[in-house]
Amino acid sequence: MKKLWFGLLCVSLILTLGANAVMAQQVLKVGTSADFPPFEFQDEKTGEYLGFDIDLINAIGEAAGMEVDIVNAAWDGLIPGLLTGNFDCIISAMTITEERLKAVDFSDPYFSASQVIVTKIDDTSINTIDDLVGKQVSVQIGTTGDLTASEIEGAIVKRFNLAPDAIQEVRNGGVAACIIDLAVAEEISQQYKDIKYGEPITTEEYGIAIRKGNAQLLEKINEGIAKVKASGEYDEIYAKWLKD
């Protein structure tokens, strides 16, 4: 009887440990740089992470049966942090580029984006990318805005860790313009009436970054994106954060 009881106890422990391991595997650690409203930012009072990307990854996690744990990190540390295992994926308004694809895999695109030029409201001299030749331009470091500005002939590029700081440099008169994502320019220009932005100068797509070789997680995330879009929840999240 004792042997039987001991055997049942062992089986019970194995099943319990196995169940706990499965539960642990269902926690999805997600890296983001929470300084990019309306996609990801932190509520100053509550410390809660908010934004389009945050709602989307939570919806994807629910659709895929995974618990989401948000990890806030500096933008230029996101891909290194992913590669060293600090988190399982990145959602942070990250454009899918050929250069980034050398280091990570991306999910199916989840958002179509573009870069715009932000200037002071009374500046009529800058309307196109050609008008920035030889000018001082601010950007968030390591972004596609940074890449675009770096290709402008004679431009002096001032790089900032945070997107709001790059736009603030325009307001301060430190640069002639800032190149940044359209949705961010829309969000910040509602707060500050002394700046404006023009027509899109690029066409891009955001994706969720995943370590290369993690085909199982990539499939889960892609399935989650598809489910969220098919259910209509994606449209609800879009309307919440990106429509007046």
ChimeraX commands (.cxc) that place a marker at each C-alpha (Angstrom):
marker #1 position 0.00,0.00,0.00 radius 0.5
marker #1 position 2.84,2.35,0.90 radius 0.5
marker #1 position 4.51,1.65,-2.45 radius 0.5
marker #1 position 1.25,2.34,-4.27 radius 0.5
marker #1 position 0.75,5.57,-2.33 radius 0.5
marker #1 position 4.33,6.63,-3.02 radius 0.5
marker #1 position 3.92,5.84,-6.70 radius 0.5
marker #1 position 0.72,7.87,-6.93 radius 0.5
marker #1 position 2.44,10.73,-5.13 radius 0.5
marker #1 position 5.30,10.70,-7.63 radius 0.5
marker #1 position 2.90,10.69,-10.56 radius 0.5
marker #1 position 0.99,13.57,-8.99 radius 0.5
marker #1 position 4.20,15.58,-8.51 radius 0.5
marker #1 position 5.30,14.93,-12.09 radius 0.5
marker #1 position 1.92,16.05,-13.44 radius 0.5
marker #1 position 1.96,19.14,-11.25 radius 0.5
marker #1 position 5.48,20.10,-12.30 radius 0.5
marker #1 position 4.56,19.47,-15.92 radius 0.5
marker #1 position 1.49,21.66,-15.63 radius 0.5
marker #1 position 3.53,24.43,-14.00 radius 0.5
marker #1 position 6.08,24.22,-16.81 radius 0.5
marker #1 position 3.34,24.57,-19.41 radius 0.5
marker #1 position 1.93,27.56,-17.53 radius 0.5
marker #1 position 5.38,29.15,-17.43 radius 0.5
marker #1 position 5.74,28.70,-21.17 radius 0.5
marker #1 position 2.48,30.58,-21.72 radius 0.5
marker #1 position 3.86,33.84,-20.28 radius 0.5
marker #1 position 4.92,36.06,-23.19 radius 0.5
marker #1 position 7.53,38.62,-22.17 radius 0.5
marker #1 position 7.15,41.58,-24.52 radius 0.5
marker #1 position 9.75,44.30,-24.92 radius 0.5
marker #1 position 8.63,47.85,-25.73 radius 0.5
marker #1 position 9.95,51.40,-25.47 radius 0.5
marker #1 position 7.07,53.17,-23.72 radius 0.5
marker #1 position 7.80,56.69,-24.95 radius 0.5
marker #1 position 6.03,56.69,-28.30 radius 0.5
marker #1 position 2.38,57.78,-27.94 radius 0.5
marker #1 position -0.15,56.75,-29.14 radius 0.5
marker #1 position 1.51,53.35,-29.69 radius 0.5
marker #1 position 3.14,52.81,-26.30 radius 0.5
marker #1 position 3.49,55.07,-23.29 radius 0.5
marker #1 position 3.26,54.95,-19.52 radius 0.5
marker #1 position 0.55,56.63,-17.47 radius 0.5
marker #1 position 2.34,59.14,-15.25 radius 0.5
marker #1 position -0.04,58.60,-12.34 radius 0.5
marker #1 position -0.63,54.85,-12.36 radius 0.5
marker #1 position 2.51,53.58,-14.14 radius 0.5
marker #1 position 0.26,51.50,-16.41 radius 0.5
marker #1 position 1.42,50.83,-19.96 radius 0.5
marker #1 position -1.05,52.13,-22.51 radius 0.5
marker #1 position -1.40,52.56,-26.26 radius 0.5
marker #1 position -2.29,50.90,-29.53 radius 0.5
marker #1 position 0.57,48.38,-29.42 radius 0.5
marker #1 position -0.12,47.51,-25.77 radius 0.5
marker #1 position -3.80,46.80,-26.40 radius 0.5
marker #1 position -2.93,44.87,-29.55 radius 0.5
marker #1 position -0.34,42.58,-27.98 radius 0.5
marker #1 position -2.68,41.89,-25.06 radius 0.5
marker #1 position -5.40,40.94,-27.54 radius 0.5
marker #1 position -2.96,38.76,-29.49 radius 0.5
marker #1 position -1.83,37.09,-26.27 radius 0.5
marker #1 position -5.41,36.34,-25.28 radius 0.5
marker #1 position -6.19,34.95,-28.75 radius 0.5
marker #1 position -3.07,32.76,-28.59 radius 0.5
marker #1 position -3.64,31.60,-25.00 radius 0.5
marker #1 position -0.63,33.46,-23.57 radius 0.5
marker #1 position -0.30,35.80,-20.61 radius 0.5
marker #1 position 1.45,39.03,-21.62 radius 0.5
marker #1 position 4.17,40.61,-19.45 radius 0.5
marker #1 position 5.31,44.04,-20.69 radius 0.5
marker #1 position 9.01,44.93,-20.23 radius 0.5
marker #1 position 9.90,48.59,-20.76 radius 0.5
marker #1 position 13.35,49.26,-22.26 radius 0.5
marker #1 position 15.23,51.97,-24.13 radius 0.5
marker #1 position 14.52,51.91,-27.87 radius 0.5
marker #1 position 18.12,51.24,-28.90 radius 0.5
marker #1 position 18.28,48.36,-26.42 radius 0.5
marker #1 position 15.21,46.50,-27.67 radius 0.5
marker #1 position 16.79,44.26,-30.32 radius 0.5
marker #1 position 19.90,43.53,-28.20 radius 0.5
marker #1 position 17.56,42.70,-25.30 radius 0.5
marker #1 position 15.55,40.35,-27.48 radius 0.5
marker #1 position 18.68,38.58,-28.71 radius 0.5
marker #1 position 19.97,38.06,-25.16 radius 0.5
marker #1 position 16.63,36.67,-23.98 radius 0.5
marker #1 position 15.39,39.56,-21.83 radius 0.5
marker #1 position 12.05,39.18,-23.60 radius 0.5
marker #1 position 10.41,36.88,-26.15 radius 0.5
marker #1 position 9.31,39.47,-28.69 radius 0.5
marker #1 position 9.15,43.21,-29.35 radius 0.5
marker #1 position 6.15,45.37,-30.12 radius 0.5
marker #1 position 7.17,49.01,-30.30 radius 0.5
marker #1 position 6.01,50.59,-33.58 radius 0.5
marker #1 position 9.01,48.87,-35.16 radius 0.5
marker #1 position 9.24,49.11,-38.93 radius 0.5
marker #1 position 10.14,45.95,-40.83 radius 0.5
marker #1 position 13.39,46.73,-42.65 radius 0.5
marker #1 position 15.95,44.66,-44.53 radius 0.5
marker #1 position 18.62,45.63,-42.02 radius 0.5
marker #1 position 16.56,44.50,-39.02 radius 0.5
marker #1 position 15.61,41.27,-40.79 radius 0.5
marker #1 position 19.28,40.32,-40.69 radius 0.5
marker #1 position 19.05,40.16,-36.88 radius 0.5
marker #1 position 15.45,39.15,-36.12 radius 0.5
marker #1 position 12.33,37.68,-37.68 radius 0.5
marker #1 position 9.13,39.68,-37.97 radius 0.5
marker #1 position 5.49,38.75,-37.71 radius 0.5
marker #1 position 3.04,39.55,-40.45 radius 0.5
marker #1 position 2.67,43.35,-40.72 radius 0.5
marker #1 position 0.08,44.75,-38.34 radius 0.5
marker #1 position 0.16,48.48,-39.18 radius 0.5
marker #1 position 0.90,50.66,-42.22 radius 0.5
marker #1 position 2.92,53.73,-41.28 radius 0.5
marker #1 position 4.86,56.63,-42.75 radius 0.5
marker #1 position 7.33,59.33,-41.80 radius 0.5
marker #1 position 6.48,63.04,-41.88 radius 0.5
marker #1 position 8.35,66.30,-41.44 radius 0.5
marker #1 position 7.46,68.31,-38.33 radius 0.5
marker #1 position 8.19,72.06,-38.33 radius 0.5
marker #1 position 7.10,75.16,-36.45 radius 0.5
marker #1 position 3.61,76.28,-37.37 radius 0.5
marker #1 position 4.78,79.51,-39.03 radius 0.5
marker #1 position 7.58,77.94,-41.09 radius 0.5
marker #1 position 6.61,77.94,-44.77 radius 0.5
marker #1 position 10.09,77.20,-46.12 radius 0.5
marker #1 position 10.06,73.43,-45.49 radius 0.5
marker #1 position 7.50,71.30,-47.31 radius 0.5
marker #1 position 9.44,68.40,-48.87 radius 0.5
marker #1 position 12.48,66.28,-48.12 radius 0.5
marker #1 position 14.51,68.39,-50.58 radius 0.5
marker #1 position 13.90,71.45,-48.41 radius 0.5
marker #1 position 15.94,69.80,-45.65 radius 0.5
marker #1 position 19.20,69.72,-47.63 radius 0.5
marker #1 position 21.90,71.27,-45.45 radius 0.5
marker #1 position 19.49,71.84,-42.54 radius 0.5
marker #1 position 19.56,70.64,-38.93 radius 0.5
marker #1 position 17.08,67.80,-38.40 radius 0.5
marker #1 position 16.10,65.97,-35.21 radius 0.5
marker #1 position 15.14,62.28,-34.98 radius 0.5
marker #1 position 14.73,59.47,-32.48 radius 0.5
marker #1 position 17.93,57.47,-32.63 radius 0.5
marker #1 position 17.88,54.19,-34.54 radius 0.5
marker #1 position 14.48,54.75,-36.15 radius 0.5
marker #1 position 13.52,54.88,-39.82 radius 0.5
marker #1 position 13.26,58.65,-39.30 radius 0.5
marker #1 position 16.95,58.55,-38.40 radius 0.5
marker #1 position 17.68,56.53,-41.54 radius 0.5
marker #1 position 15.72,58.95,-43.74 radius 0.5
marker #1 position 17.39,62.02,-42.26 radius 0.5
marker #1 position 20.84,60.44,-42.61 radius 0.5
marker #1 position 20.32,60.18,-46.38 radius 0.5
marker #1 position 19.63,63.91,-46.81 radius 0.5
marker #1 position 22.56,65.67,-48.43 radius 0.5
marker #1 position 24.39,67.95,-46.02 radius 0.5
marker #1 position 21.85,67.49,-43.23 radius 0.5
marker #1 position 23.06,67.77,-39.65 radius 0.5
marker #1 position 21.18,65.08,-37.73 radius 0.5
marker #1 position 20.55,65.53,-34.00 radius 0.5
marker #1 position 19.57,62.23,-32.40 radius 0.5
marker #1 position 17.48,61.81,-29.26 radius 0.5
marker #1 position 16.62,58.75,-27.20 radius 0.5
marker #1 position 12.97,59.76,-26.89 radius 0.5
marker #1 position 10.60,60.78,-29.69 radius 0.5
marker #1 position 8.98,63.65,-27.71 radius 0.5
marker #1 position 12.44,65.13,-27.11 radius 0.5
marker #1 position 13.14,65.12,-30.86 radius 0.5
marker #1 position 9.96,67.12,-31.49 radius 0.5
marker #1 position 10.69,69.41,-28.54 radius 0.5
marker #1 position 13.94,70.37,-30.26 radius 0.5
marker #1 position 11.87,71.85,-33.11 radius 0.5
marker #1 position 9.78,73.82,-30.63 radius 0.5
marker #1 position 12.95,75.08,-28.95 radius 0.5
marker #1 position 14.38,76.27,-32.27 radius 0.5
marker #1 position 17.36,73.93,-32.06 radius 0.5
marker #1 position 16.59,72.35,-35.46 radius 0.5
marker #1 position 14.62,73.29,-38.54 radius 0.5
marker #1 position 12.56,70.11,-38.55 radius 0.5
marker #1 position 11.99,66.66,-37.08 radius 0.5
marker #1 position 11.35,63.47,-39.07 radius 0.5
marker #1 position 9.04,61.11,-37.20 radius 0.5
marker #1 position 6.12,58.70,-37.57 radius 0.5
marker #1 position 2.86,60.25,-38.76 radius 0.5
marker #1 position 0.73,58.92,-35.87 radius 0.5
marker #1 position 3.18,60.32,-33.31 radius 0.5
marker #1 position 3.23,63.69,-35.07 radius 0.5
marker #1 position -0.58,63.70,-35.02 radius 0.5
marker #1 position -0.66,62.89,-31.31 radius 0.5
marker #1 position 1.90,65.47,-30.22 radius 0.5
marker #1 position 0.61,68.25,-32.51 radius 0.5
marker #1 position -2.73,67.99,-30.70 radius 0.5
marker #1 position -0.91,68.84,-27.50 radius 0.5
marker #1 position 1.30,71.59,-28.91 radius 0.5
marker #1 position -0.29,74.05,-31.32 radius 0.5
marker #1 position 3.00,75.69,-32.31 radius 0.5
marker #1 position 4.04,72.81,-34.62 radius 0.5
marker #1 position 2.69,71.23,-37.80 radius 0.5
marker #1 position 3.49,68.31,-40.08 radius 0.5
marker #1 position 3.27,67.68,-43.81 radius 0.5
marker #1 position 2.41,64.86,-46.17 radius 0.5
marker #1 position 3.99,61.40,-45.71 radius 0.5
marker #1 position 7.49,61.03,-47.14 radius 0.5
marker #1 position 7.84,57.24,-46.70 radius 0.5
marker #1 position 5.68,54.11,-46.68 radius 0.5
marker #1 position 6.40,51.50,-43.99 radius 0.5
marker #1 position 4.91,48.55,-42.12 radius 0.5
marker #1 position 5.22,47.68,-38.44 radius 0.5
marker #1 position 5.83,44.11,-37.28 radius 0.5
marker #1 position 6.40,42.20,-34.04 radius 0.5
marker #1 position 10.06,41.18,-33.76 radius 0.5
marker #1 position 10.98,37.65,-32.65 radius 0.5
marker #1 position 14.32,35.87,-32.26 radius 0.5
marker #1 position 15.35,33.99,-35.38 radius 0.5
marker #1 position 14.53,30.30,-35.31 radius 0.5
marker #1 position 11.56,30.59,-32.94 radius 0.5
marker #1 position 9.09,29.33,-35.56 radius 0.5
marker #1 position 6.55,28.14,-32.99 radius 0.5
marker #1 position 6.18,31.57,-31.37 radius 0.5
marker #1 position 6.12,33.28,-34.76 radius 0.5
marker #1 position 3.26,31.04,-35.83 radius 0.5
marker #1 position 1.34,31.70,-32.61 radius 0.5
marker #1 position 1.71,35.45,-32.96 radius 0.5
marker #1 position 0.70,35.44,-36.62 radius 0.5
marker #1 position -2.34,33.34,-35.76 radius 0.5
marker #1 position -3.14,35.77,-32.94 radius 0.5
marker #1 position -2.92,38.77,-35.29 radius 0.5
marker #1 position -5.23,37.04,-37.76 radius 0.5
marker #1 position -7.78,36.19,-35.04 radius 0.5
marker #1 position -7.78,39.72,-33.63 radius 0.5
marker #1 position -8.34,41.18,-37.09 radius 0.5
marker #1 position -11.04,38.65,-38.00 radius 0.5
marker #1 position -12.96,39.25,-34.76 radius 0.5
marker #1 position -13.14,43.01,-35.31 radius 0.5
marker #1 position -11.11,43.72,-32.16 radius 0.5
marker #1 position -8.27,45.19,-34.21 radius 0.5
marker #1 position -10.65,47.81,-35.64 radius 0.5
marker #1 position -11.84,48.65,-32.13 radius 0.5
marker #1 position -8.26,49.17,-30.93 radius 0.5
marker #1 position -7.47,51.27,-34.00 radius 0.5
marker #1 position -10.53,53.45,-33.44 radius 0.5
marker #1 position -9.64,53.88,-29.75 radius 0.5
marker #1 position -6.12,55.17,-30.33 radius 0.5
marker #1 position -5.84,56.44,-33.89 radius 0.5
marker #1 position -9.16,58.00,-34.83 radius 0.5
marker #1 position -10.61,61.25,-33.53 radius 0.5
marker link #1:1,2 radius 0.2
marker link #1:2,3 radius 0.2
marker link #1:3,4 radius 0.2
marker link #1:4,5 radius 0.2
marker link #1:5,6 radius 0.2
marker link #1:6,7 radius 0.2
marker link #1:7,8 radius 0.2
marker link #1:8,9 radius 0.2
marker link #1:9,10 radius 0.2
marker link #1:10,11 radius 0.2
marker link #1:11,12 radius 0.2
marker link #1:12,13 radius 0.2
marker link #1:13,14 radius 0.2
marker link #1:14,15 radius 0.2
marker link #1:15,16 radius 0.2
marker link #1:16,17 radius 0.2
marker link #1:17,18 radius 0.2
marker link #1:18,19 radius 0.2
marker link #1:19,20 radius 0.2
marker link #1:20,21 radius 0.2
marker link #1:21,22 radius 0.2
marker link #1:22,23 radius 0.2
marker link #1:23,24 radius 0.2
marker link #1:24,25 radius 0.2
marker link #1:25,26 radius 0.2
marker link #1:26,27 radius 0.2
marker link #1:27,28 radius 0.2
marker link #1:28,29 radius 0.2
marker link #1:29,30 radius 0.2
marker link #1:30,31 radius 0.2
marker link #1:31,32 radius 0.2
marker link #1:32,33 radius 0.2
marker link #1:33,34 radius 0.2
marker link #1:34,35 radius 0.2
marker link #1:35,36 radius 0.2
marker link #1:36,37 radius 0.2
marker link #1:37,38 radius 0.2
marker link #1:38,39 radius 0.2
marker link #1:39,40 radius 0.2
marker link #1:40,41 radius 0.2
marker link #1:41,42 radius 0.2
marker link #1:42,43 radius 0.2
marker link #1:43,44 radius 0.2
marker link #1:44,45 radius 0.2
marker link #1:45,46 radius 0.2
marker link #1:46,47 radius 0.2
marker link #1:47,48 radius 0.2
marker link #1:48,49 radius 0.2
marker link #1:49,50 radius 0.2
marker link #1:50,51 radius 0.2
marker link #1:51,52 radius 0.2
marker link #1:52,53 radius 0.2
marker link #1:53,54 radius 0.2
marker link #1:54,55 radius 0.2
marker link #1:55,56 radius 0.2
marker link #1:56,57 radius 0.2
marker link #1:57,58 radius 0.2
marker link #1:58,59 radius 0.2
marker link #1:59,60 radius 0.2
marker link #1:60,61 radius 0.2
marker link #1:61,62 radius 0.2
marker link #1:62,63 radius 0.2
marker link #1:63,64 radius 0.2
marker link #1:64,65 radius 0.2
marker link #1:65,66 radius 0.2
marker link #1:66,67 radius 0.2
marker link #1:67,68 radius 0.2
marker link #1:68,69 radius 0.2
marker link #1:69,70 radius 0.2
marker link #1:70,71 radius 0.2
marker link #1:71,72 radius 0.2
marker link #1:72,73 radius 0.2
marker link #1:73,74 radius 0.2
marker link #1:74,75 radius 0.2
marker link #1:75,76 radius 0.2
marker link #1:76,77 radius 0.2
marker link #1:77,78 radius 0.2
marker link #1:78,79 radius 0.2
marker link #1:79,80 radius 0.2
marker link #1:80,81 radius 0.2
marker link #1:81,82 radius 0.2
marker link #1:82,83 radius 0.2
marker link #1:83,84 radius 0.2
marker link #1:84,85 radius 0.2
marker link #1:85,86 radius 0.2
marker link #1:86,87 radius 0.2
marker link #1:87,88 radius 0.2
marker link #1:88,89 radius 0.2
marker link #1:89,90 radius 0.2
marker link #1:90,91 radius 0.2
marker link #1:91,92 radius 0.2
marker link #1:92,93 radius 0.2
marker link #1:93,94 radius 0.2
marker link #1:94,95 radius 0.2
marker link #1:95,96 radius 0.2
marker link #1:96,97 radius 0.2
marker link #1:97,98 radius 0.2
marker link #1:98,99 radius 0.2
marker link #1:99,100 radius 0.2
marker link #1:100,101 radius 0.2
marker link #1:101,102 radius 0.2
marker link #1:102,103 radius 0.2
marker link #1:103,104 radius 0.2
marker link #1:104,105 radius 0.2
marker link #1:105,106 radius 0.2
marker link #1:106,107 radius 0.2
marker link #1:107,108 radius 0.2
marker link #1:108,109 radius 0.2
marker link #1:109,110 radius 0.2
marker link #1:110,111 radius 0.2
marker link #1:111,112 radius 0.2
marker link #1:112,113 radius 0.2
marker link #1:113,114 radius 0.2
marker link #1:114,115 radius 0.2
marker link #1:115,116 radius 0.2
marker link #1:116,117 radius 0.2
marker link #1:117,118 radius 0.2
marker link #1:118,119 radius 0.2
marker link #1:119,120 radius 0.2
marker link #1:120,121 radius 0.2
marker link #1:121,122 radius 0.2
marker link #1:122,123 radius 0.2
marker link #1:123,124 radius 0.2
marker link #1:124,125 radius 0.2
marker link #1:125,126 radius 0.2
marker link #1:126,127 radius 0.2
marker link #1:127,128 radius 0.2
marker link #1:128,129 radius 0.2
marker link #1:129,130 radius 0.2
marker link #1:130,131 radius 0.2
marker link #1:131,132 radius 0.2
marker link #1:132,133 radius 0.2
marker link #1:133,134 radius 0.2
marker link #1:134,135 radius 0.2
marker link #1:135,136 radius 0.2
marker link #1:136,137 radius 0.2
marker link #1:137,138 radius 0.2
marker link #1:138,139 radius 0.2
marker link #1:139,140 radius 0.2
marker link #1:140,141 radius 0.2
marker link #1:141,142 radius 0.2
marker link #1:142,143 radius 0.2
marker link #1:143,144 radius 0.2
marker link #1:144,145 radius 0.2
marker link #1:145,146 radius 0.2
marker link #1:146,147 radius 0.2
marker link #1:147,148 radius 0.2
marker link #1:148,149 radius 0.2
marker link #1:149,150 radius 0.2
marker link #1:150,151 radius 0.2
marker link #1:151,152 radius 0.2
marker link #1:152,153 radius 0.2
marker link #1:153,154 radius 0.2
marker link #1:154,155 radius 0.2
marker link #1:155,156 radius 0.2
marker link #1:156,157 radius 0.2
marker link #1:157,158 radius 0.2
marker link #1:158,159 radius 0.2
marker link #1:159,160 radius 0.2
marker link #1:160,161 radius 0.2
marker link #1:161,162 radius 0.2
marker link #1:162,163 radius 0.2
marker link #1:163,164 radius 0.2
marker link #1:164,165 radius 0.2
marker link #1:165,166 radius 0.2
marker link #1:166,167 radius 0.2
marker link #1:167,168 radius 0.2
marker link #1:168,169 radius 0.2
marker link #1:169,170 radius 0.2
marker link #1:170,171 radius 0.2
marker link #1:171,172 radius 0.2
marker link #1:172,173 radius 0.2
marker link #1:173,174 radius 0.2
marker link #1:174,175 radius 0.2
marker link #1:175,176 radius 0.2
marker link #1:176,177 radius 0.2
marker link #1:177,178 radius 0.2
marker link #1:178,179 radius 0.2
marker link #1:179,180 radius 0.2
marker link #1:180,181 radius 0.2
marker link #1:181,182 radius 0.2
marker link #1:182,183 radius 0.2
marker link #1:183,184 radius 0.2
marker link #1:184,185 radius 0.2
marker link #1:185,186 radius 0.2
marker link #1:186,187 radius 0.2
marker link #1:187,188 radius 0.2
marker link #1:188,189 radius 0.2
marker link #1:189,190 radius 0.2
marker link #1:190,191 radius 0.2
marker link #1:191,192 radius 0.2
marker link #1:192,193 radius 0.2
marker link #1:193,194 radius 0.2
marker link #1:194,195 radius 0.2
marker link #1:195,196 radius 0.2
marker link #1:196,197 radius 0.2
marker link #1:197,198 radius 0.2
marker link #1:198,199 radius 0.2
marker link #1:199,200 radius 0.2
marker link #1:200,201 radius 0.2
marker link #1:201,202 radius 0.2
marker link #1:202,203 radius 0.2
marker link #1:203,204 radius 0.2
marker link #1:204,205 radius 0.2
marker link #1:205,206 radius 0.2
marker link #1:206,207 radius 0.2
marker link #1:207,208 radius 0.2
marker link #1:208,209 radius 0.2
marker link #1:209,210 radius 0.2
marker link #1:210,211 radius 0.2
marker link #1:211,212 radius 0.2
marker link #1:212,213 radius 0.2
marker link #1:213,214 radius 0.2
marker link #1:214,215 radius 0.2
marker link #1:215,216 radius 0.2
marker link #1:216,217 radius 0.2
marker link #1:217,218 radius 0.2
marker link #1:218,219 radius 0.2
marker link #1:219,220 radius 0.2
marker link #1:220,221 radius 0.2
marker link #1:221,222 radius 0.2
marker link #1:222,223 radius 0.2
marker link #1:223,224 radius 0.2
marker link #1:224,225 radius 0.2
marker link #1:225,226 radius 0.2
marker link #1:226,227 radius 0.2
marker link #1:227,228 radius 0.2
marker link #1:228,229 radius 0.2
marker link #1:229,230 radius 0.2
marker link #1:230,231 radius 0.2
marker link #1:231,232 radius 0.2
marker link #1:232,233 radius 0.2
marker link #1:233,234 radius 0.2
marker link #1:234,235 radius 0.2
marker link #1:235,236 radius 0.2
marker link #1:236,237 radius 0.2
marker link #1:237,238 radius 0.2
marker link #1:238,239 radius 0.2
marker link #1:239,240 radius 0.2
marker link #1:240,241 radius 0.2
marker link #1:241,242 radius 0.2
marker link #1:242,243 radius 0.2
marker link #1:243,244 radius 0.2
view
